[in-house]
Amino acid sequence: MMAARRTMFIQTATTPNEDALQFIPGVPVLSEDGSKRTVEFTSPREGLKSPLATRLFAIEGVKGIMYGSDFVTVRKDPDFPWQLMKPDIYSAIMDHFSSGRALMREDDQQGKPADSMDVADHDSEIVAEIKELLETRVRPAIQEDGGDLDFVSFNEGTGIVKIRLRGACRGCSSSTVTLKHGVEGMLSYYIPEVSGVEDVGDELEAQANKEFEKLEKSLASDNKQD
């Protein structure tokens, strides 16, 4: 184990978001099958699903983590400088991959989550085309920058495609430009029915947090009654 630790060399890659960095350990991270699937944790609570994420969230300033096929993207609070955080992040990643531990806890390895880009039986022809373009034309470039995106929905009445930007794309000032001039322009060029693209990631996250708070209050109320 010590030999593996000494020979591991972790590279870093900058992203368009100055508060997000890619850490590349030189070994497969999420999968060894070439899958483009990613897993993101936006809070310490979500990070409990992964031993590595749990340790990374313990580092002061870490705001989010995303695993890709061969990289780990870490997002930080703007008030915390990378030069103070990098040594702890390097140590956490090196220790994890040198230990041979599973990336996800056993309870969370039962089956892979569905990928939003997978074409479902109920998807319309237009939705299938949108997913195909996002998967083949947009996703590879975004993942190279330590981010990813999910397909959320397409409204055939308004022509609006809703997506969720993840990883380094969260909170990135250039993501708005990418969304409008890159994703929206490309989709509307190939699919005339598309009139616009919206990122609803913050909205969905706020809804999820609200539901979790309601659940916590309900559980607390039940415990008091007991």
N, CA and C atoms as a LAMMPS dump frame, in Angstrom:
ITEM: TIMESTEP
0
ITEM: NUMBER OF ATOMS
678
ITEM: BOX BOUNDS ff ff ff
-5.0000000000000000e+02 5.0000000000000000e+02
-5.0000000000000000e+02 5.0000000000000000e+02
-5.0000000000000000e+02 5.0000000000000000e+02
ITEM: ATOMS id mol type element x y z
1 1 1 N 0.824 -1.199 0
2 1 2 C 0 0 0
3 1 3 C 0.861 1.254 0
4 2 1 N 1.934 1.253 0.759
5 2 2 C 2.79 2.425 0.826
6 2 3 C 3.469 2.676 -0.52
7 3 1 N 3.828 1.588 -1.208
8 3 2 C 4.477 1.745 -2.509
9 3 3 C 3.525 2.405 -3.492
10 4 1 N 2.221 1.975 -3.435
11 4 2 C 1.232 2.562 -4.321
12 4 3 C 1.072 4.039 -4.018
13 5 1 N 1.118 4.376 -2.745
14 5 2 C 0.972 5.78 -2.359
15 5 3 C 2.14 6.599 -2.894
16 6 1 N 3.354 6.081 -2.801
17 6 2 C 4.527 6.843 -3.222
18 6 3 C 4.551 7.066 -4.722
19 7 1 N 4.017 6.108 -5.509
20 7 2 C 4.099 6.22 -6.955
21 7 3 C 2.883 6.927 -7.561
22 8 1 N 1.868 7.195 -6.779
23 8 2 C 0.691 7.871 -7.319
24 8 3 C 0.996 9.346 -7.532
25 9 1 N 0.709 9.821 -8.731
26 9 2 C 0.92 11.223 -9.052
27 9 3 C -0.41 11.824 -9.474
28 10 1 N -0.905 12.759 -8.69
29 10 2 C -2.2 13.372 -8.953
30 10 3 C -2.001 14.671 -9.717
31 11 1 N -2.57 14.74 -10.89
32 11 2 C -2.515 15.956 -11.686
33 11 3 C -3.726 16.833 -11.389
34 12 1 N -3.579 18.114 -11.613
35 12 2 C -4.723 19.021 -11.507
36 12 3 C -4.94 19.698 -12.842
37 13 1 N -6.19 20.035 -13.118
38 13 2 C -6.536 20.744 -14.341
39 13 3 C -7.489 21.872 -13.98
40 14 1 N -7.203 23.056 -14.48
41 14 2 C -8.084 24.179 -14.212
42 14 3 C -9.375 24.029 -15.001
43 15 1 N -10.401 24.741 -14.586
44 15 2 C -11.696 24.745 -15.266
45 15 3 C -12.086 26.203 -15.514
46 16 1 N -13.101 26.448 -16.323
47 16 2 C -13.553 27.831 -16.524
48 16 3 C -14.029 28.496 -15.23
49 17 1 N -14.32 27.684 -14.23
50 17 2 C -14.75 28.18 -12.922
51 17 3 C -13.531 28.238 -12.008
52 18 1 N -13.123 29.436 -11.59
53 18 2 C -11.923 29.561 -10.766
54 18 3 C -12.088 28.927 -9.383
55 19 1 N -13.32 28.615 -9.008
56 19 2 C -13.562 27.97 -7.719
57 19 3 C -13.804 26.473 -7.865
58 20 1 N -13.353 25.899 -8.972
59 20 2 C -13.459 24.448 -9.188
60 20 3 C -12.199 23.951 -9.87
61 21 1 N -11.687 22.824 -9.393
62 21 2 C -10.508 22.2 -9.983
63 21 3 C -10.777 20.725 -10.232
64 22 1 N -10.155 20.206 -11.287
65 22 2 C -10.171 18.772 -11.554
66 22 3 C -8.915 18.153 -10.945
67 23 1 N -9.096 17.065 -10.221
68 23 2 C -7.971 16.298 -9.689
69 23 3 C -7.987 14.948 -10.401
70 24 1 N -6.875 14.621 -11.073
71 24 2 C -6.803 13.425 -11.909
72 24 3 C -5.777 12.463 -11.309
73 25 1 N -6.231 11.391 -10.655
74 25 2 C -5.318 10.495 -9.936
75 25 3 C -4.568 9.495 -10.808
76 26 1 N -4.901 9.421 -12.096
77 26 2 C -4.2 8.487 -12.965
78 26 3 C -4.717 7.065 -12.887
79 27 1 N -5.829 6.859 -12.194
80 27 2 C -6.486 5.551 -12.111
81 27 3 C -7.976 5.781 -12.357
82 28 1 N -8.719 4.74 -12.755
83 28 2 C -10.162 4.915 -12.94
84 28 3 C -10.806 5.391 -11.643
85 29 1 N -11.714 6.329 -11.752
86 29 2 C -12.394 6.854 -10.565
87 29 3 C -13.774 6.224 -10.43
88 30 1 N -14.666 6.566 -11.34
89 30 2 C -16.043 6.087 -11.205
90 30 3 C -16.289 4.76 -11.901
91 31 1 N -15.623 4.53 -13.03
92 31 2 C -15.866 3.275 -13.747
93 31 3 C -14.679 2.947 -14.624
94 32 1 N -14.626 1.7 -15.028
95 32 2 C -13.57 1.253 -15.927
96 32 3 C -14.128 0.863 -17.289
97 33 1 N -15.412 1.196 -17.524
98 33 2 C -16.047 0.756 -18.766
99 33 3 C -16.195 1.868 -19.789
100 34 1 N -15.552 3.022 -19.538
101 34 2 C -15.643 4.117 -20.493
102 34 3 C -16.945 4.891 -20.419
103 35 1 N -17.746 4.631 -19.406
104 35 2 C -19.028 5.308 -19.264
105 35 3 C -18.833 6.796 -19.007
106 36 1 N -19.759 7.615 -19.525
107 36 2 C -19.716 9.062 -19.296
108 36 3 C -20.503 9.45 -18.043
109 37 1 N -21.01 8.456 -17.318
110 37 2 C -21.801 8.732 -16.124
111 37 3 C -20.96 9.454 -15.074
112 38 1 N -21.586 10.382 -14.366
113 38 2 C -20.922 11.086 -13.271
114 38 3 C -21.801 11.029 -12.034
115 39 1 N -21.19 11.251 -10.886
116 39 2 C -21.929 11.308 -9.625
117 39 3 C -21.504 12.576 -8.897
118 40 1 N -22.484 13.373 -8.454
119 40 2 C -22.173 14.646 -7.793
120 40 3 C -22.75 14.673 -6.38
121 41 1 N -22.019 15.31 -5.483
122 41 2 C -22.461 15.534 -4.113
123 41 3 C -22.398 17.037 -3.853
124 42 1 N -23.512 17.624 -3.465
125 42 2 C -23.543 19.074 -3.256
126 42 3 C -23.609 19.461 -1.781
127 43 1 N -23.553 18.478 -0.899
128 43 2 C -23.585 18.768 0.537
129 43 3 C -22.929 17.619 1.294
130 44 1 N -22.452 17.877 2.528
131 44 2 C -21.88 16.792 3.334
132 44 3 C -22.866 15.649 3.552
133 45 1 N -24.163 15.977 3.618
134 45 2 C -25.174 14.932 3.808
135 45 3 C -25.167 13.963 2.632
136 46 1 N -25.14 14.506 1.406
137 46 2 C -25.079 13.647 0.221
138 46 3 C -23.753 12.895 0.172
139 47 1 N -22.683 13.544 0.64
140 47 2 C -21.356 12.941 0.601
141 47 3 C -21.192 11.719 1.483
142 48 1 N -22.136 11.492 2.394
143 48 2 C -22.059 10.312 3.259
144 48 3 C -22.127 9.011 2.46
145 49 1 N -22.574 9.094 1.216
146 49 2 C -22.662 7.904 0.368
147 49 3 C -21.284 7.409 -0.067
148 50 1 N -20.267 8.254 0.079
149 50 2 C -18.926 7.905 -0.398
150 50 3 C -17.876 8.244 0.654
151 51 1 N -17.02 7.289 1.023
152 51 2 C -15.961 7.569 2.003
153 51 3 C -15.041 8.711 1.568
154 52 1 N -14.703 8.765 0.276
155 52 2 C -13.833 9.827 -0.206
156 52 3 C -14.525 11.182 -0.111
157 53 1 N -15.784 11.242 -0.527
158 53 2 C -16.527 12.505 -0.455
159 53 3 C -16.663 12.974 0.992
160 54 1 N -16.896 12.028 1.9
161 54 2 C -17.015 12.374 3.315
162 54 3 C -15.738 13.039 3.808
163 55 1 N -14.599 12.497 3.412
164 55 2 C -13.323 13.077 3.852
165 55 3 C -13.072 14.434 3.19
166 56 1 N -13.425 14.559 1.917
167 56 2 C -13.209 15.823 1.225
168 56 3 C -14.085 16.931 1.808
169 57 1 N -15.318 16.596 2.161
170 57 2 C -16.211 17.604 2.749
171 57 3 C -15.735 18.051 4.135
172 58 1 N -14.887 17.231 4.756
173 58 2 C -14.347 17.607 6.068
174 58 3 C -13.28 18.698 5.949
175 59 1 N -12.831 18.965 4.715
176 59 2 C -11.835 20.011 4.47
177 59 3 C -12.546 21.354 4.398
178 60 1 N -12.131 22.285 5.214
179 60 2 C -12.795 23.574 5.282
180 60 3 C -12.757 24.279 3.923
181 61 1 N -13.925 24.717 3.464
182 61 2 C -14.019 25.428 2.194
183 61 3 C -14.592 24.617 1.056
184 62 1 N -14.644 23.282 1.186
185 62 2 C -15.178 22.436 0.106
186 62 3 C -16.697 22.567 0.05
187 63 1 N -17.228 22.87 -1.144
188 63 2 C -18.665 23.071 -1.324
189 63 3 C -19.334 21.978 -2.146
190 64 1 N -18.569 21.312 -2.993
191 64 2 C -19.17 20.287 -3.829
192 64 3 C -18.113 19.376 -4.429
193 65 1 N -18.535 18.153 -4.788
194 65 2 C -17.618 17.145 -5.32
195 65 3 C -18.334 16.411 -6.449
196 66 1 N -17.613 16.13 -7.512
197 66 2 C -18.178 15.315 -8.58
198 66 3 C -17.15 14.303 -9.057
199 67 1 N -17.596 13.049 -9.221
200 67 2 C -16.74 11.993 -9.748
201 67 3 C -17.039 11.794 -11.226
202 68 1 N -15.987 11.699 -12.036
203 68 2 C -16.134 11.314 -13.43
204 68 3 C -15.411 10.005 -13.652
205 69 1 N -15.263 9.605 -14.9
206 69 2 C -14.631 8.316 -15.176
207 69 3 C -13.195 8.256 -14.669
208 70 1 N -12.462 9.388 -14.798
209 70 2 C -11.062 9.374 -14.373
210 70 3 C -10.661 10.647 -13.619
211 71 1 N -11.641 11.362 -13.089
212 71 2 C -11.322 12.606 -12.391
213 71 3 C -12.255 12.849 -11.21
214 72 1 N -11.799 13.719 -10.312
215 72 2 C -12.609 14.198 -9.196
216 72 3 C -12.62 15.715 -9.293
217 73 1 N -13.783 16.302 -9.439
218 73 2 C -13.901 17.762 -9.453
219 73 3 C -14.281 18.23 -8.054
220 74 1 N -13.55 19.21 -7.551
221 74 2 C -13.846 19.782 -6.235
222 74 3 C -14.2 21.251 -6.41
223 75 1 N -15.341 21.657 -5.867
224 75 2 C -15.738 23.066 -5.863
225 75 3 C -15.522 23.632 -4.462
226 76 1 N -15.099 24.907 -4.401
227 76 2 C -14.801 25.501 -3.103
228 76 3 C -15.533 26.817 -2.894
229 77 1 N -15.536 27.253 -1.668
230 77 2 C -16.034 28.573 -1.32
231 77 3 C -15.03 29.615 -1.826
232 78 1 N -15.497 30.698 -2.443
233 78 2 C -14.57 31.711 -2.974
234 78 3 C -13.644 32.321 -1.924
235 79 1 N -14.039 32.269 -0.662
236 79 2 C -13.23 32.885 0.401
237 79 3 C -12.035 32.04 0.836
238 80 1 N -11.946 30.818 0.326
239 80 2 C -10.858 29.925 0.727
240 80 3 C -9.891 29.734 -0.44
241 81 1 N -8.6 30.029 -0.252
242 81 2 C -7.618 29.912 -1.344
243 81 3 C -7.218 28.464 -1.604
244 82 1 N -7.008 28.153 -2.879
245 82 2 C -6.619 26.793 -3.26
246 82 3 C -5.3 26.371 -2.615
247 83 1 N -4.359 27.311 -2.481
248 83 2 C -3.043 26.921 -1.956
249 83 3 C -3.111 26.363 -0.542
250 84 1 N -4.152 26.751 0.214
251 84 2 C -4.31 26.203 1.558
252 84 3 C -5.09 24.883 1.554
253 85 1 N -5.906 24.682 0.531
254 85 2 C -6.764 23.503 0.487
255 85 3 C -6.145 22.329 -0.257
256 86 1 N -5.329 22.617 -1.281
257 86 2 C -4.791 21.553 -2.131
258 86 3 C -4.074 20.438 -1.374
259 87 1 N -3.188 20.735 -0.418
260 87 2 C -2.484 19.641 0.265
261 87 3 C -3.431 18.625 0.911
262 88 1 N -4.497 19.112 1.55
263 88 2 C -5.459 18.204 2.185
264 88 3 C -6.256 17.419 1.149
265 89 1 N -6.571 18.066 0.033
266 89 2 C -7.311 17.372 -1.031
267 89 3 C -6.445 16.29 -1.667
268 90 1 N -5.193 16.634 -1.959
269 90 2 C -4.256 15.63 -2.5
270 90 3 C -4.16 14.435 -1.555
271 91 1 N -4.004 14.724 -0.269
272 91 2 C -3.84 13.662 0.725
273 91 3 C -5.063 12.757 0.776
274 92 1 N -6.259 13.364 0.76
275 92 2 C -7.493 12.574 0.83
276 92 3 C -7.634 11.664 -0.383
277 93 1 N -7.373 12.208 -1.572
278 93 2 C -7.513 11.414 -2.8
279 93 3 C -6.452 10.317 -2.857
280 94 1 N -5.225 10.66 -2.504
281 94 2 C -4.139 9.685 -2.531
282 94 3 C -4.392 8.545 -1.548
283 95 1 N -4.785 8.901 -0.347
284 95 2 C -5.056 7.881 0.668
285 95 3 C -6.177 6.95 0.23
286 96 1 N -7.223 7.525 -0.364
287 96 2 C -8.364 6.695 -0.754
288 96 3 C -7.97 5.672 -1.822
289 97 1 N -7.35 6.149 -2.906
290 97 2 C -7.062 5.234 -4.011
291 97 3 C -5.899 4.301 -3.702
292 98 1 N -5.063 4.651 -2.744
293 98 2 C -3.993 3.747 -2.331
294 98 3 C -4.523 2.651 -1.407
295 99 1 N -5.641 2.937 -0.742
296 99 2 C -6.178 1.98 0.233
297 99 3 C -6.947 0.842 -0.413
298 100 1 N -7.416 1.051 -1.646
299 100 2 C -8.211 0.022 -2.298
300 100 3 C -9.658 0.004 -1.863
301 101 1 N -10.086 0.99 -1.079
302 101 2 C -11.472 1.04 -0.615
303 101 3 C -12.411 1.355 -1.771
304 102 1 N -13.661 0.905 -1.633
305 102 2 C -14.671 1.199 -2.651
306 102 3 C -14.991 2.686 -2.647
307 103 1 N -15.314 3.215 -3.813
308 103 2 C -15.619 4.639 -3.915
309 103 3 C -16.948 4.972 -3.243
310 104 1 N -17.919 4.069 -3.394
311 104 2 C -19.239 4.273 -2.803
312 104 3 C -19.455 3.259 -1.692
313 105 1 N -20.195 3.673 -0.672
314 105 2 C -20.496 2.746 0.419
315 105 3 C -21.358 1.608 -0.11
316 106 1 N -21.283 0.479 0.554
317 106 2 C -21.92 -0.746 0.061
318 106 3 C -23.401 -0.559 -0.216
319 107 1 N -24.107 0.175 0.658
320 107 2 C -25.547 0.363 0.487
321 107 3 C -25.89 1.166 -0.751
322 108 1 N -24.911 1.926 -1.28
323 108 2 C -25.174 2.789 -2.424
324 108 3 C -24.583 2.25 -3.714
325 109 1 N -24.171 0.979 -3.7
326 109 2 C -23.603 0.376 -4.909
327 109 3 C -24.572 -0.586 -5.571
328 110 1 N -25.791 -0.672 -5.031
329 110 2 C -26.756 -1.607 -5.584
330 110 3 C -27.39 -1.03 -6.847
331 111 1 N -26.785 -1.286 -7.978
332 111 2 C -27.315 -0.797 -9.251
333 111 3 C -26.889 0.634 -9.535
334 112 1 N -26.652 0.926 -10.793
335 112 2 C -26.246 2.265 -11.174
336 112 3 C -27.472 3.15 -11.352
337 113 1 N -27.401 4.406 -10.941
338 113 2 C -28.518 5.305 -11.178
339 113 3 C -28.711 5.531 -12.672
340 114 1 N -29.959 5.739 -13.07
341 114 2 C -30.242 5.953 -14.481
342 114 3 C -29.574 7.242 -14.944
343 115 1 N -29.057 7.213 -16.152
344 115 2 C -28.44 8.401 -16.735
345 115 3 C -29.533 9.19 -17.45
346 116 1 N -29.597 10.495 -17.198
347 116 2 C -30.661 11.318 -17.791
348 116 3 C -30.576 11.364 -19.31
349 117 1 N -29.419 11.013 -19.865
350 117 2 C -29.254 11.022 -21.319
351 117 3 C -29.734 9.729 -21.969
352 118 1 N -30.021 8.708 -21.176
353 118 2 C -30.532 7.46 -21.746
354 118 3 C -31.911 7.711 -22.359
355 119 1 N -32.109 7.236 -23.552
356 119 2 C -33.406 7.409 -24.221
357 119 3 C -34.383 6.38 -23.676
358 120 1 N -35.513 6.875 -23.125
359 120 2 C -36.539 6.005 -22.553
360 120 3 C -37.591 5.661 -23.608
361 121 1 N -38.345 4.595 -23.348
362 121 2 C -39.372 4.157 -24.297
363 121 3 C -40.429 5.23 -24.521
364 122 1 N -40.708 6.026 -23.477
365 122 2 C -41.776 7.023 -23.576
366 122 3 C -41.293 8.358 -24.169
367 123 1 N -39.988 8.479 -24.443
368 123 2 C -39.464 9.724 -25.002
369 123 3 C -39.963 9.939 -26.431
370 124 1 N -40.315 11.181 -26.742
371 124 2 C -40.719 11.506 -28.105
372 124 3 C -39.488 11.512 -29.009
373 125 1 N -39.726 11.599 -30.308
374 125 2 C -38.618 11.612 -31.255
375 125 3 C -37.729 12.841 -31.038
376 126 1 N -38.365 13.976 -30.714
377 126 2 C -37.61 15.212 -30.496
378 126 3 C -36.735 15.09 -29.253
379 127 1 N -37.297 14.557 -28.172
380 127 2 C -36.525 14.383 -26.935
381 127 3 C -35.348 13.448 -27.169
382 128 1 N -35.569 12.376 -27.917
383 128 2 C -34.484 11.442 -28.221
384 128 3 C -33.373 12.15 -28.996
385 129 1 N -33.747 13.02 -29.931
386 129 2 C -32.751 13.767 -30.708
387 129 3 C -31.987 14.747 -29.815
388 130 1 N -32.71 15.411 -28.9
389 130 2 C -32.065 16.353 -27.973
390 130 3 C -31.044 15.615 -27.105
391 131 1 N -31.435 14.493 -26.555
392 131 2 C -30.53 13.716 -25.707
393 131 3 C -29.302 13.247 -26.485
394 132 1 N -29.519 12.82 -27.725
395 132 2 C -28.409 12.346 -28.559
396 132 3 C -27.402 13.467 -28.81
397 133 1 N -27.902 14.672 -29.105
398 133 2 C -27.011 15.805 -29.35
399 133 3 C -26.279 16.229 -28.075
400 134 1 N -26.992 16.266 -26.971
401 134 2 C -26.354 16.633 -25.706
402 134 3 C -25.268 15.621 -25.33
403 135 1 N -25.576 14.345 -25.552
404 135 2 C -24.641 13.276 -25.198
405 135 3 C -23.389 13.279 -26.066
406 136 1 N -23.563 13.49 -27.356
407 136 2 C -22.43 13.351 -28.279
408 136 3 C -21.701 14.658 -28.575
409 137 1 N -22.408 15.793 -28.543
410 137 2 C -21.795 17.068 -28.933
411 137 3 C -21.44 17.966 -27.751
412 138 1 N -22.222 17.89 -26.679
413 138 2 C -22.044 18.83 -25.568
414 138 3 C -21.327 18.199 -24.377
415 139 1 N -21.779 17.041 -23.98
416 139 2 C -21.266 16.425 -22.756
417 139 3 C -19.754 16.207 -22.739
418 140 1 N -19.155 15.693 -23.814
419 140 2 C -17.7 15.462 -23.782
420 140 3 C -16.905 16.736 -23.481
421 141 1 N -17.3 17.849 -24.093
422 141 2 C -16.579 19.109 -23.878
423 141 3 C -16.754 19.603 -22.448
424 142 1 N -17.962 19.472 -21.913
425 142 2 C -18.221 19.933 -20.545
426 142 3 C -17.473 19.074 -19.534
427 143 1 N -17.419 17.759 -19.777
428 143 2 C -16.714 16.878 -18.844
429 143 3 C -15.207 17.115 -18.888
430 144 1 N -14.69 17.531 -20.024
431 144 2 C -13.261 17.869 -20.097
432 144 3 C -12.918 19.021 -19.167
433 145 1 N -13.91 19.879 -18.91
434 145 2 C -13.718 21.021 -18.012
435 145 3 C -14.167 20.715 -16.586
436 146 1 N -14.378 19.433 -16.274
437 146 2 C -14.727 19.043 -14.91
438 146 3 C -16.185 19.211 -14.552
439 147 1 N -17.044 19.367 -15.572
440 147 2 C -18.473 19.524 -15.306
441 147 3 C -19.288 18.43 -15.956
442 148 1 N -20.584 18.603 -15.935
443 148 2 C -21.49 17.665 -16.586
444 148 3 C -22.855 18.342 -16.668
445 149 1 N -23.785 17.706 -17.346
446 149 2 C -25.141 18.224 -17.384
447 149 3 C -26.129 17.083 -17.444
448 150 1 N -27.325 17.341 -16.937
449 150 2 C -28.425 16.387 -16.98
450 150 3 C -29.525 16.964 -17.861
451 151 1 N -30.193 16.098 -18.598
452 151 2 C -31.412 16.502 -19.296
453 151 3 C -32.545 16.42 -18.284
454 152 1 N -33.342 17.477 -18.2
455 152 2 C -34.463 17.507 -17.248
456 152 3 C -35.795 17.359 -17.974
457 153 1 N -36.039 18.227 -18.966
458 153 2 C -37.32 18.141 -19.669
459 153 3 C -37.299 18.965 -20.959
460 154 1 N -38.3 18.71 -21.808
461 154 2 C -38.518 19.522 -23.002
462 154 3 C -39.998 19.827 -23.089
463 155 1 N -40.339 21.109 -23.189
464 155 2 C -41.726 21.542 -23.311
465 155 3 C -42.035 21.763 -24.793
466 156 1 N -42.848 20.901 -25.354
467 156 2 C -43.137 20.992 -26.787
468 156 3 C -43.961 22.228 -27.125
469 157 1 N -44.657 22.783 -26.126
470 157 2 C -45.454 23.987 -26.36
471 157 3 C -44.595 25.235 -26.465
472 158 1 N -43.61 25.368 -25.572
473 158 2 C -42.753 26.564 -25.556
474 158 3 C -41.434 26.362 -26.281
475 159 1 N -41.051 25.111 -26.474
476 159 2 C -39.773 24.818 -27.127
477 159 3 C -38.575 24.948 -26.197
478 160 1 N -38.839 25.035 -24.881
479 160 2 C -37.76 25.22 -23.906
480 160 3 C -37.21 23.87 -23.433
481 161 1 N -35.9 23.727 -23.521
482 161 2 C -35.212 22.555 -22.983
483 161 3 C -34.661 22.935 -21.603
484 162 1 N -34.982 22.141 -20.601
485 162 2 C -34.457 22.401 -19.261
486 162 3 C -33.368 21.382 -18.946
487 163 1 N -32.212 21.905 -18.516
488 163 2 C -31.093 21.048 -18.156
489 163 3 C -30.598 21.446 -16.769
490 164 1 N -29.723 20.615 -16.211
491 164 2 C -29.109 20.921 -14.918
492 164 3 C -27.597 20.821 -15.092
493 165 1 N -26.902 21.948 -14.926
494 165 2 C -25.449 21.955 -14.993
495 165 3 C -24.878 21.47 -13.669
496 166 1 N -23.801 20.692 -13.731
497 166 2 C -23.237 20.109 -12.514
498 166 3 C -21.726 20.268 -12.483
499 167 1 N -21.142 19.892 -11.346
500 167 2 C -19.699 19.939 -11.199
501 167 3 C -19.148 21.342 -11.317
502 168 1 N -18.077 21.511 -12.096
503 168 2 C -17.427 22.813 -12.242
504 168 3 C -18.333 23.843 -12.893
505 169 1 N -19.394 23.397 -13.558
506 169 2 C -20.3 24.334 -14.228
507 169 3 C -21.163 25.113 -13.233
508 170 1 N -21.317 24.579 -12.044
509 170 2 C -22.135 25.275 -11.044
510 170 3 C -21.465 26.575 -10.623
511 171 1 N -22.223 27.653 -10.665
512 171 2 C -21.707 28.932 -10.207
513 171 3 C -20.644 29.537 -11.093
514 172 1 N -20.473 29.008 -12.296
515 172 2 C -19.439 29.511 -13.203
516 172 3 C -20.023 30.623 -14.068
517 173 1 N -19.346 31.77 -14.094
518 173 2 C -19.855 32.913 -14.847
519 173 3 C -19.924 32.631 -16.346
520 174 1 N -19.027 31.782 -16.838
521 174 2 C -19.012 31.498 -18.281
522 174 3 C -20.068 30.474 -18.691
523 175 1 N -20.719 29.84 -17.706
524 175 2 C -21.705 28.813 -18.053
525 175 3 C -22.921 29.419 -18.752
526 176 1 N -23.262 30.67 -18.423
527 176 2 C -24.389 31.331 -19.09
528 176 3 C -24.096 31.517 -20.568
529 177 1 N -22.863 31.91 -20.879
530 177 2 C -22.458 32.082 -22.277
531 177 3 C -22.472 30.739 -22.99
532 178 1 N -21.927 29.714 -22.314
533 178 2 C -21.913 28.369 -22.892
534 178 3 C -23.319 27.888 -23.181
535 179 1 N -24.215 28.168 -22.234
536 179 2 C -25.603 27.718 -22.354
537 179 3 C -26.284 28.361 -23.556
538 180 1 N -26.162 29.673 -23.669
539 180 2 C -26.876 30.402 -24.712
540 180 3 C -26.245 30.239 -26.094
541 181 1 N -24.946 30.493 -26.166
542 181 2 C -24.294 30.491 -27.479
543 181 3 C -23.82 29.103 -27.904
544 182 1 N -23.608 28.23 -26.935
545 182 2 C -23.15 26.886 -27.265
546 182 3 C -24.287 25.89 -27.364
547 183 1 N -24.86 25.557 -26.229
548 183 2 C -25.89 24.517 -26.179
549 183 3 C -27.157 24.941 -26.92
550 184 1 N -27.667 26.132 -26.595
551 184 2 C -28.912 26.588 -27.21
552 184 3 C -28.756 26.758 -28.715
553 185 1 N -27.635 27.364 -29.129
554 185 2 C -27.413 27.581 -30.554
555 185 3 C -27.329 26.283 -31.331
556 186 1 N -26.617 25.305 -30.765
557 186 2 C -26.453 24.027 -31.446
558 186 3 C -27.776 23.26 -31.534
559 187 1 N -28.513 23.208 -30.421
560 187 2 C -29.78 22.464 -30.423
561 187 3 C -30.79 23.087 -31.383
562 188 1 N -30.916 24.424 -31.356
563 188 2 C -31.9 25.081 -32.219
564 188 3 C -31.514 24.974 -33.696
565 189 1 N -30.224 24.846 -33.984
566 189 2 C -29.762 24.693 -35.364
567 189 3 C -30.207 23.344 -35.928
568 190 1 N -30.006 22.283 -35.136
569 190 2 C -30.347 20.942 -35.604
570 190 3 C -31.817 20.59 -35.383
571 191 1 N -32.428 21.196 -34.355
572 191 2 C -33.819 20.876 -34.025
573 191 3 C -34.61 22.187 -33.965
574 192 1 N -35.278 22.569 -35.033
575 192 2 C -36 23.85 -35.096
576 192 3 C -37.046 24.025 -33.997
577 193 1 N -37.555 22.921 -33.463
578 193 2 C -38.584 23.014 -32.411
579 193 3 C -38.032 23.581 -31.106
580 194 1 N -36.703 23.578 -30.939
581 194 2 C -36.077 24.107 -29.725
582 194 3 C -35.933 25.622 -29.841
583 195 1 N -36.503 26.337 -28.859
584 195 2 C -36.439 27.808 -28.886
585 195 3 C -35.516 28.374 -27.805
586 196 1 N -35.161 27.56 -26.82
587 196 2 C -34.293 28.055 -25.763
588 196 3 C -33.871 26.945 -24.812
589 197 1 N -32.839 27.239 -24.021
590 197 2 C -32.32 26.279 -23.044
591 197 3 C -32.196 26.984 -21.699
592 198 1 N -32.663 26.344 -20.634
593 198 2 C -32.599 26.919 -19.293
594 198 3 C -31.921 25.947 -18.331
595 199 1 N -31.081 26.498 -17.452
596 199 2 C -30.471 25.703 -16.383
597 199 3 C -31.347 25.828 -15.148
598 200 1 N -31.891 24.707 -14.674
599 200 2 C -32.793 24.733 -13.515
600 200 3 C -32.162 24.012 -12.325
601 201 1 N -30.829 23.893 -12.336
602 201 2 C -30.146 23.167 -11.269
603 201 3 C -30.388 23.748 -9.895
604 202 1 N -30.255 25.08 -9.751
605 202 2 C -30.454 25.711 -8.441
606 202 3 C -31.89 25.53 -7.953
607 203 1 N -32.831 25.617 -8.883
608 203 2 C -34.248 25.454 -8.535
609 203 3 C -34.527 24.048 -8.018
610 204 1 N -33.993 23.033 -8.702
611 204 2 C -34.214 21.651 -8.282
612 204 3 C -33.536 21.368 -6.943
613 205 1 N -32.338 21.937 -6.75
614 205 2 C -31.628 21.727 -5.49
615 205 3 C -32.385 22.359 -4.331
616 206 1 N -32.948 23.547 -4.562
617 206 2 C -33.724 24.221 -3.512
618 206 3 C -34.959 23.397 -3.148
619 207 1 N -35.604 22.823 -4.148
620 207 2 C -36.78 21.985 -3.895
621 207 3 C -36.41 20.751 -3.081
622 208 1 N -35.278 20.129 -3.446
623 208 2 C -34.829 18.923 -2.737
624 208 3 C -34.5 19.251 -1.286
625 209 1 N -33.838 20.383 -1.051
626 209 2 C -33.501 20.778 0.317
627 209 3 C -34.752 21.056 1.131
628 210 1 N -35.75 21.655 0.489
629 210 2 C -37.001 21.955 1.186
630 210 3 C -37.705 20.663 1.598
631 211 1 N -37.716 19.687 0.691
632 211 2 C -38.35 18.398 1.004
633 211 3 C -37.614 17.691 2.136
634 212 1 N -36.277 17.789 2.134
635 212 2 C -35.492 17.15 3.194
636 212 3 C -35.772 17.813 4.539
637 213 1 N -35.887 19.14 4.557
638 213 2 C -36.19 19.855 5.795
639 213 3 C -37.562 19.449 6.33
640 214 1 N -38.532 19.281 5.431
641 214 2 C -39.872 18.851 5.844
642 214 3 C -39.808 17.46 6.456
643 215 1 N -39.012 16.573 5.844
644 215 2 C -38.866 15.214 6.358
645 215 3 C -38.226 15.234 7.744
646 216 1 N -37.179 16.061 7.913
647 216 2 C -36.505 16.154 9.21
648 216 3 C -37.461 16.631 10.289
649 217 1 N -38.287 17.641 9.971
650 217 2 C -39.251 18.173 10.938
651 217 3 C -40.281 17.121 11.299
652 218 1 N -40.71 16.349 10.291
653 218 2 C -41.698 15.295 10.523
654 218 3 C -41.137 14.216 11.443
655 219 1 N -39.864 13.82 11.187
656 219 2 C -39.228 12.797 12.022
657 219 3 C -39.036 13.306 13.452
658 220 1 N -38.656 14.58 13.576
659 220 2 C -38.463 15.163 14.905
660 220 3 C -39.778 15.204 15.663
661 221 1 N -40.858 15.523 14.943
662 221 2 C -42.177 15.575 15.571
663 221 3 C -42.603 14.187 16.035
664 222 1 N -42.345 13.163 15.196
665 222 2 C -42.699 11.787 15.562
666 222 3 C -41.93 11.328 16.791
667 223 1 N -40.642 11.712 16.89
668 223 2 C -39.83 11.326 18.024
669 223 3 C -40.329 11.961 19.321
670 224 1 N -40.796 13.198 19.22
671 224 2 C -41.321 13.879 20.409
672 224 3 C -42.588 13.19 20.917
673 225 1 N -43.423 12.747 19.96
674 225 2 C -44.67 12.077 20.337
675 225 3 C -44.389 10.737 21.007
676 226 1 N -43.298 10.082 20.547
677 226 2 C -42.939 8.798 21.161
678 226 3 C -42.426 9.01 22.578
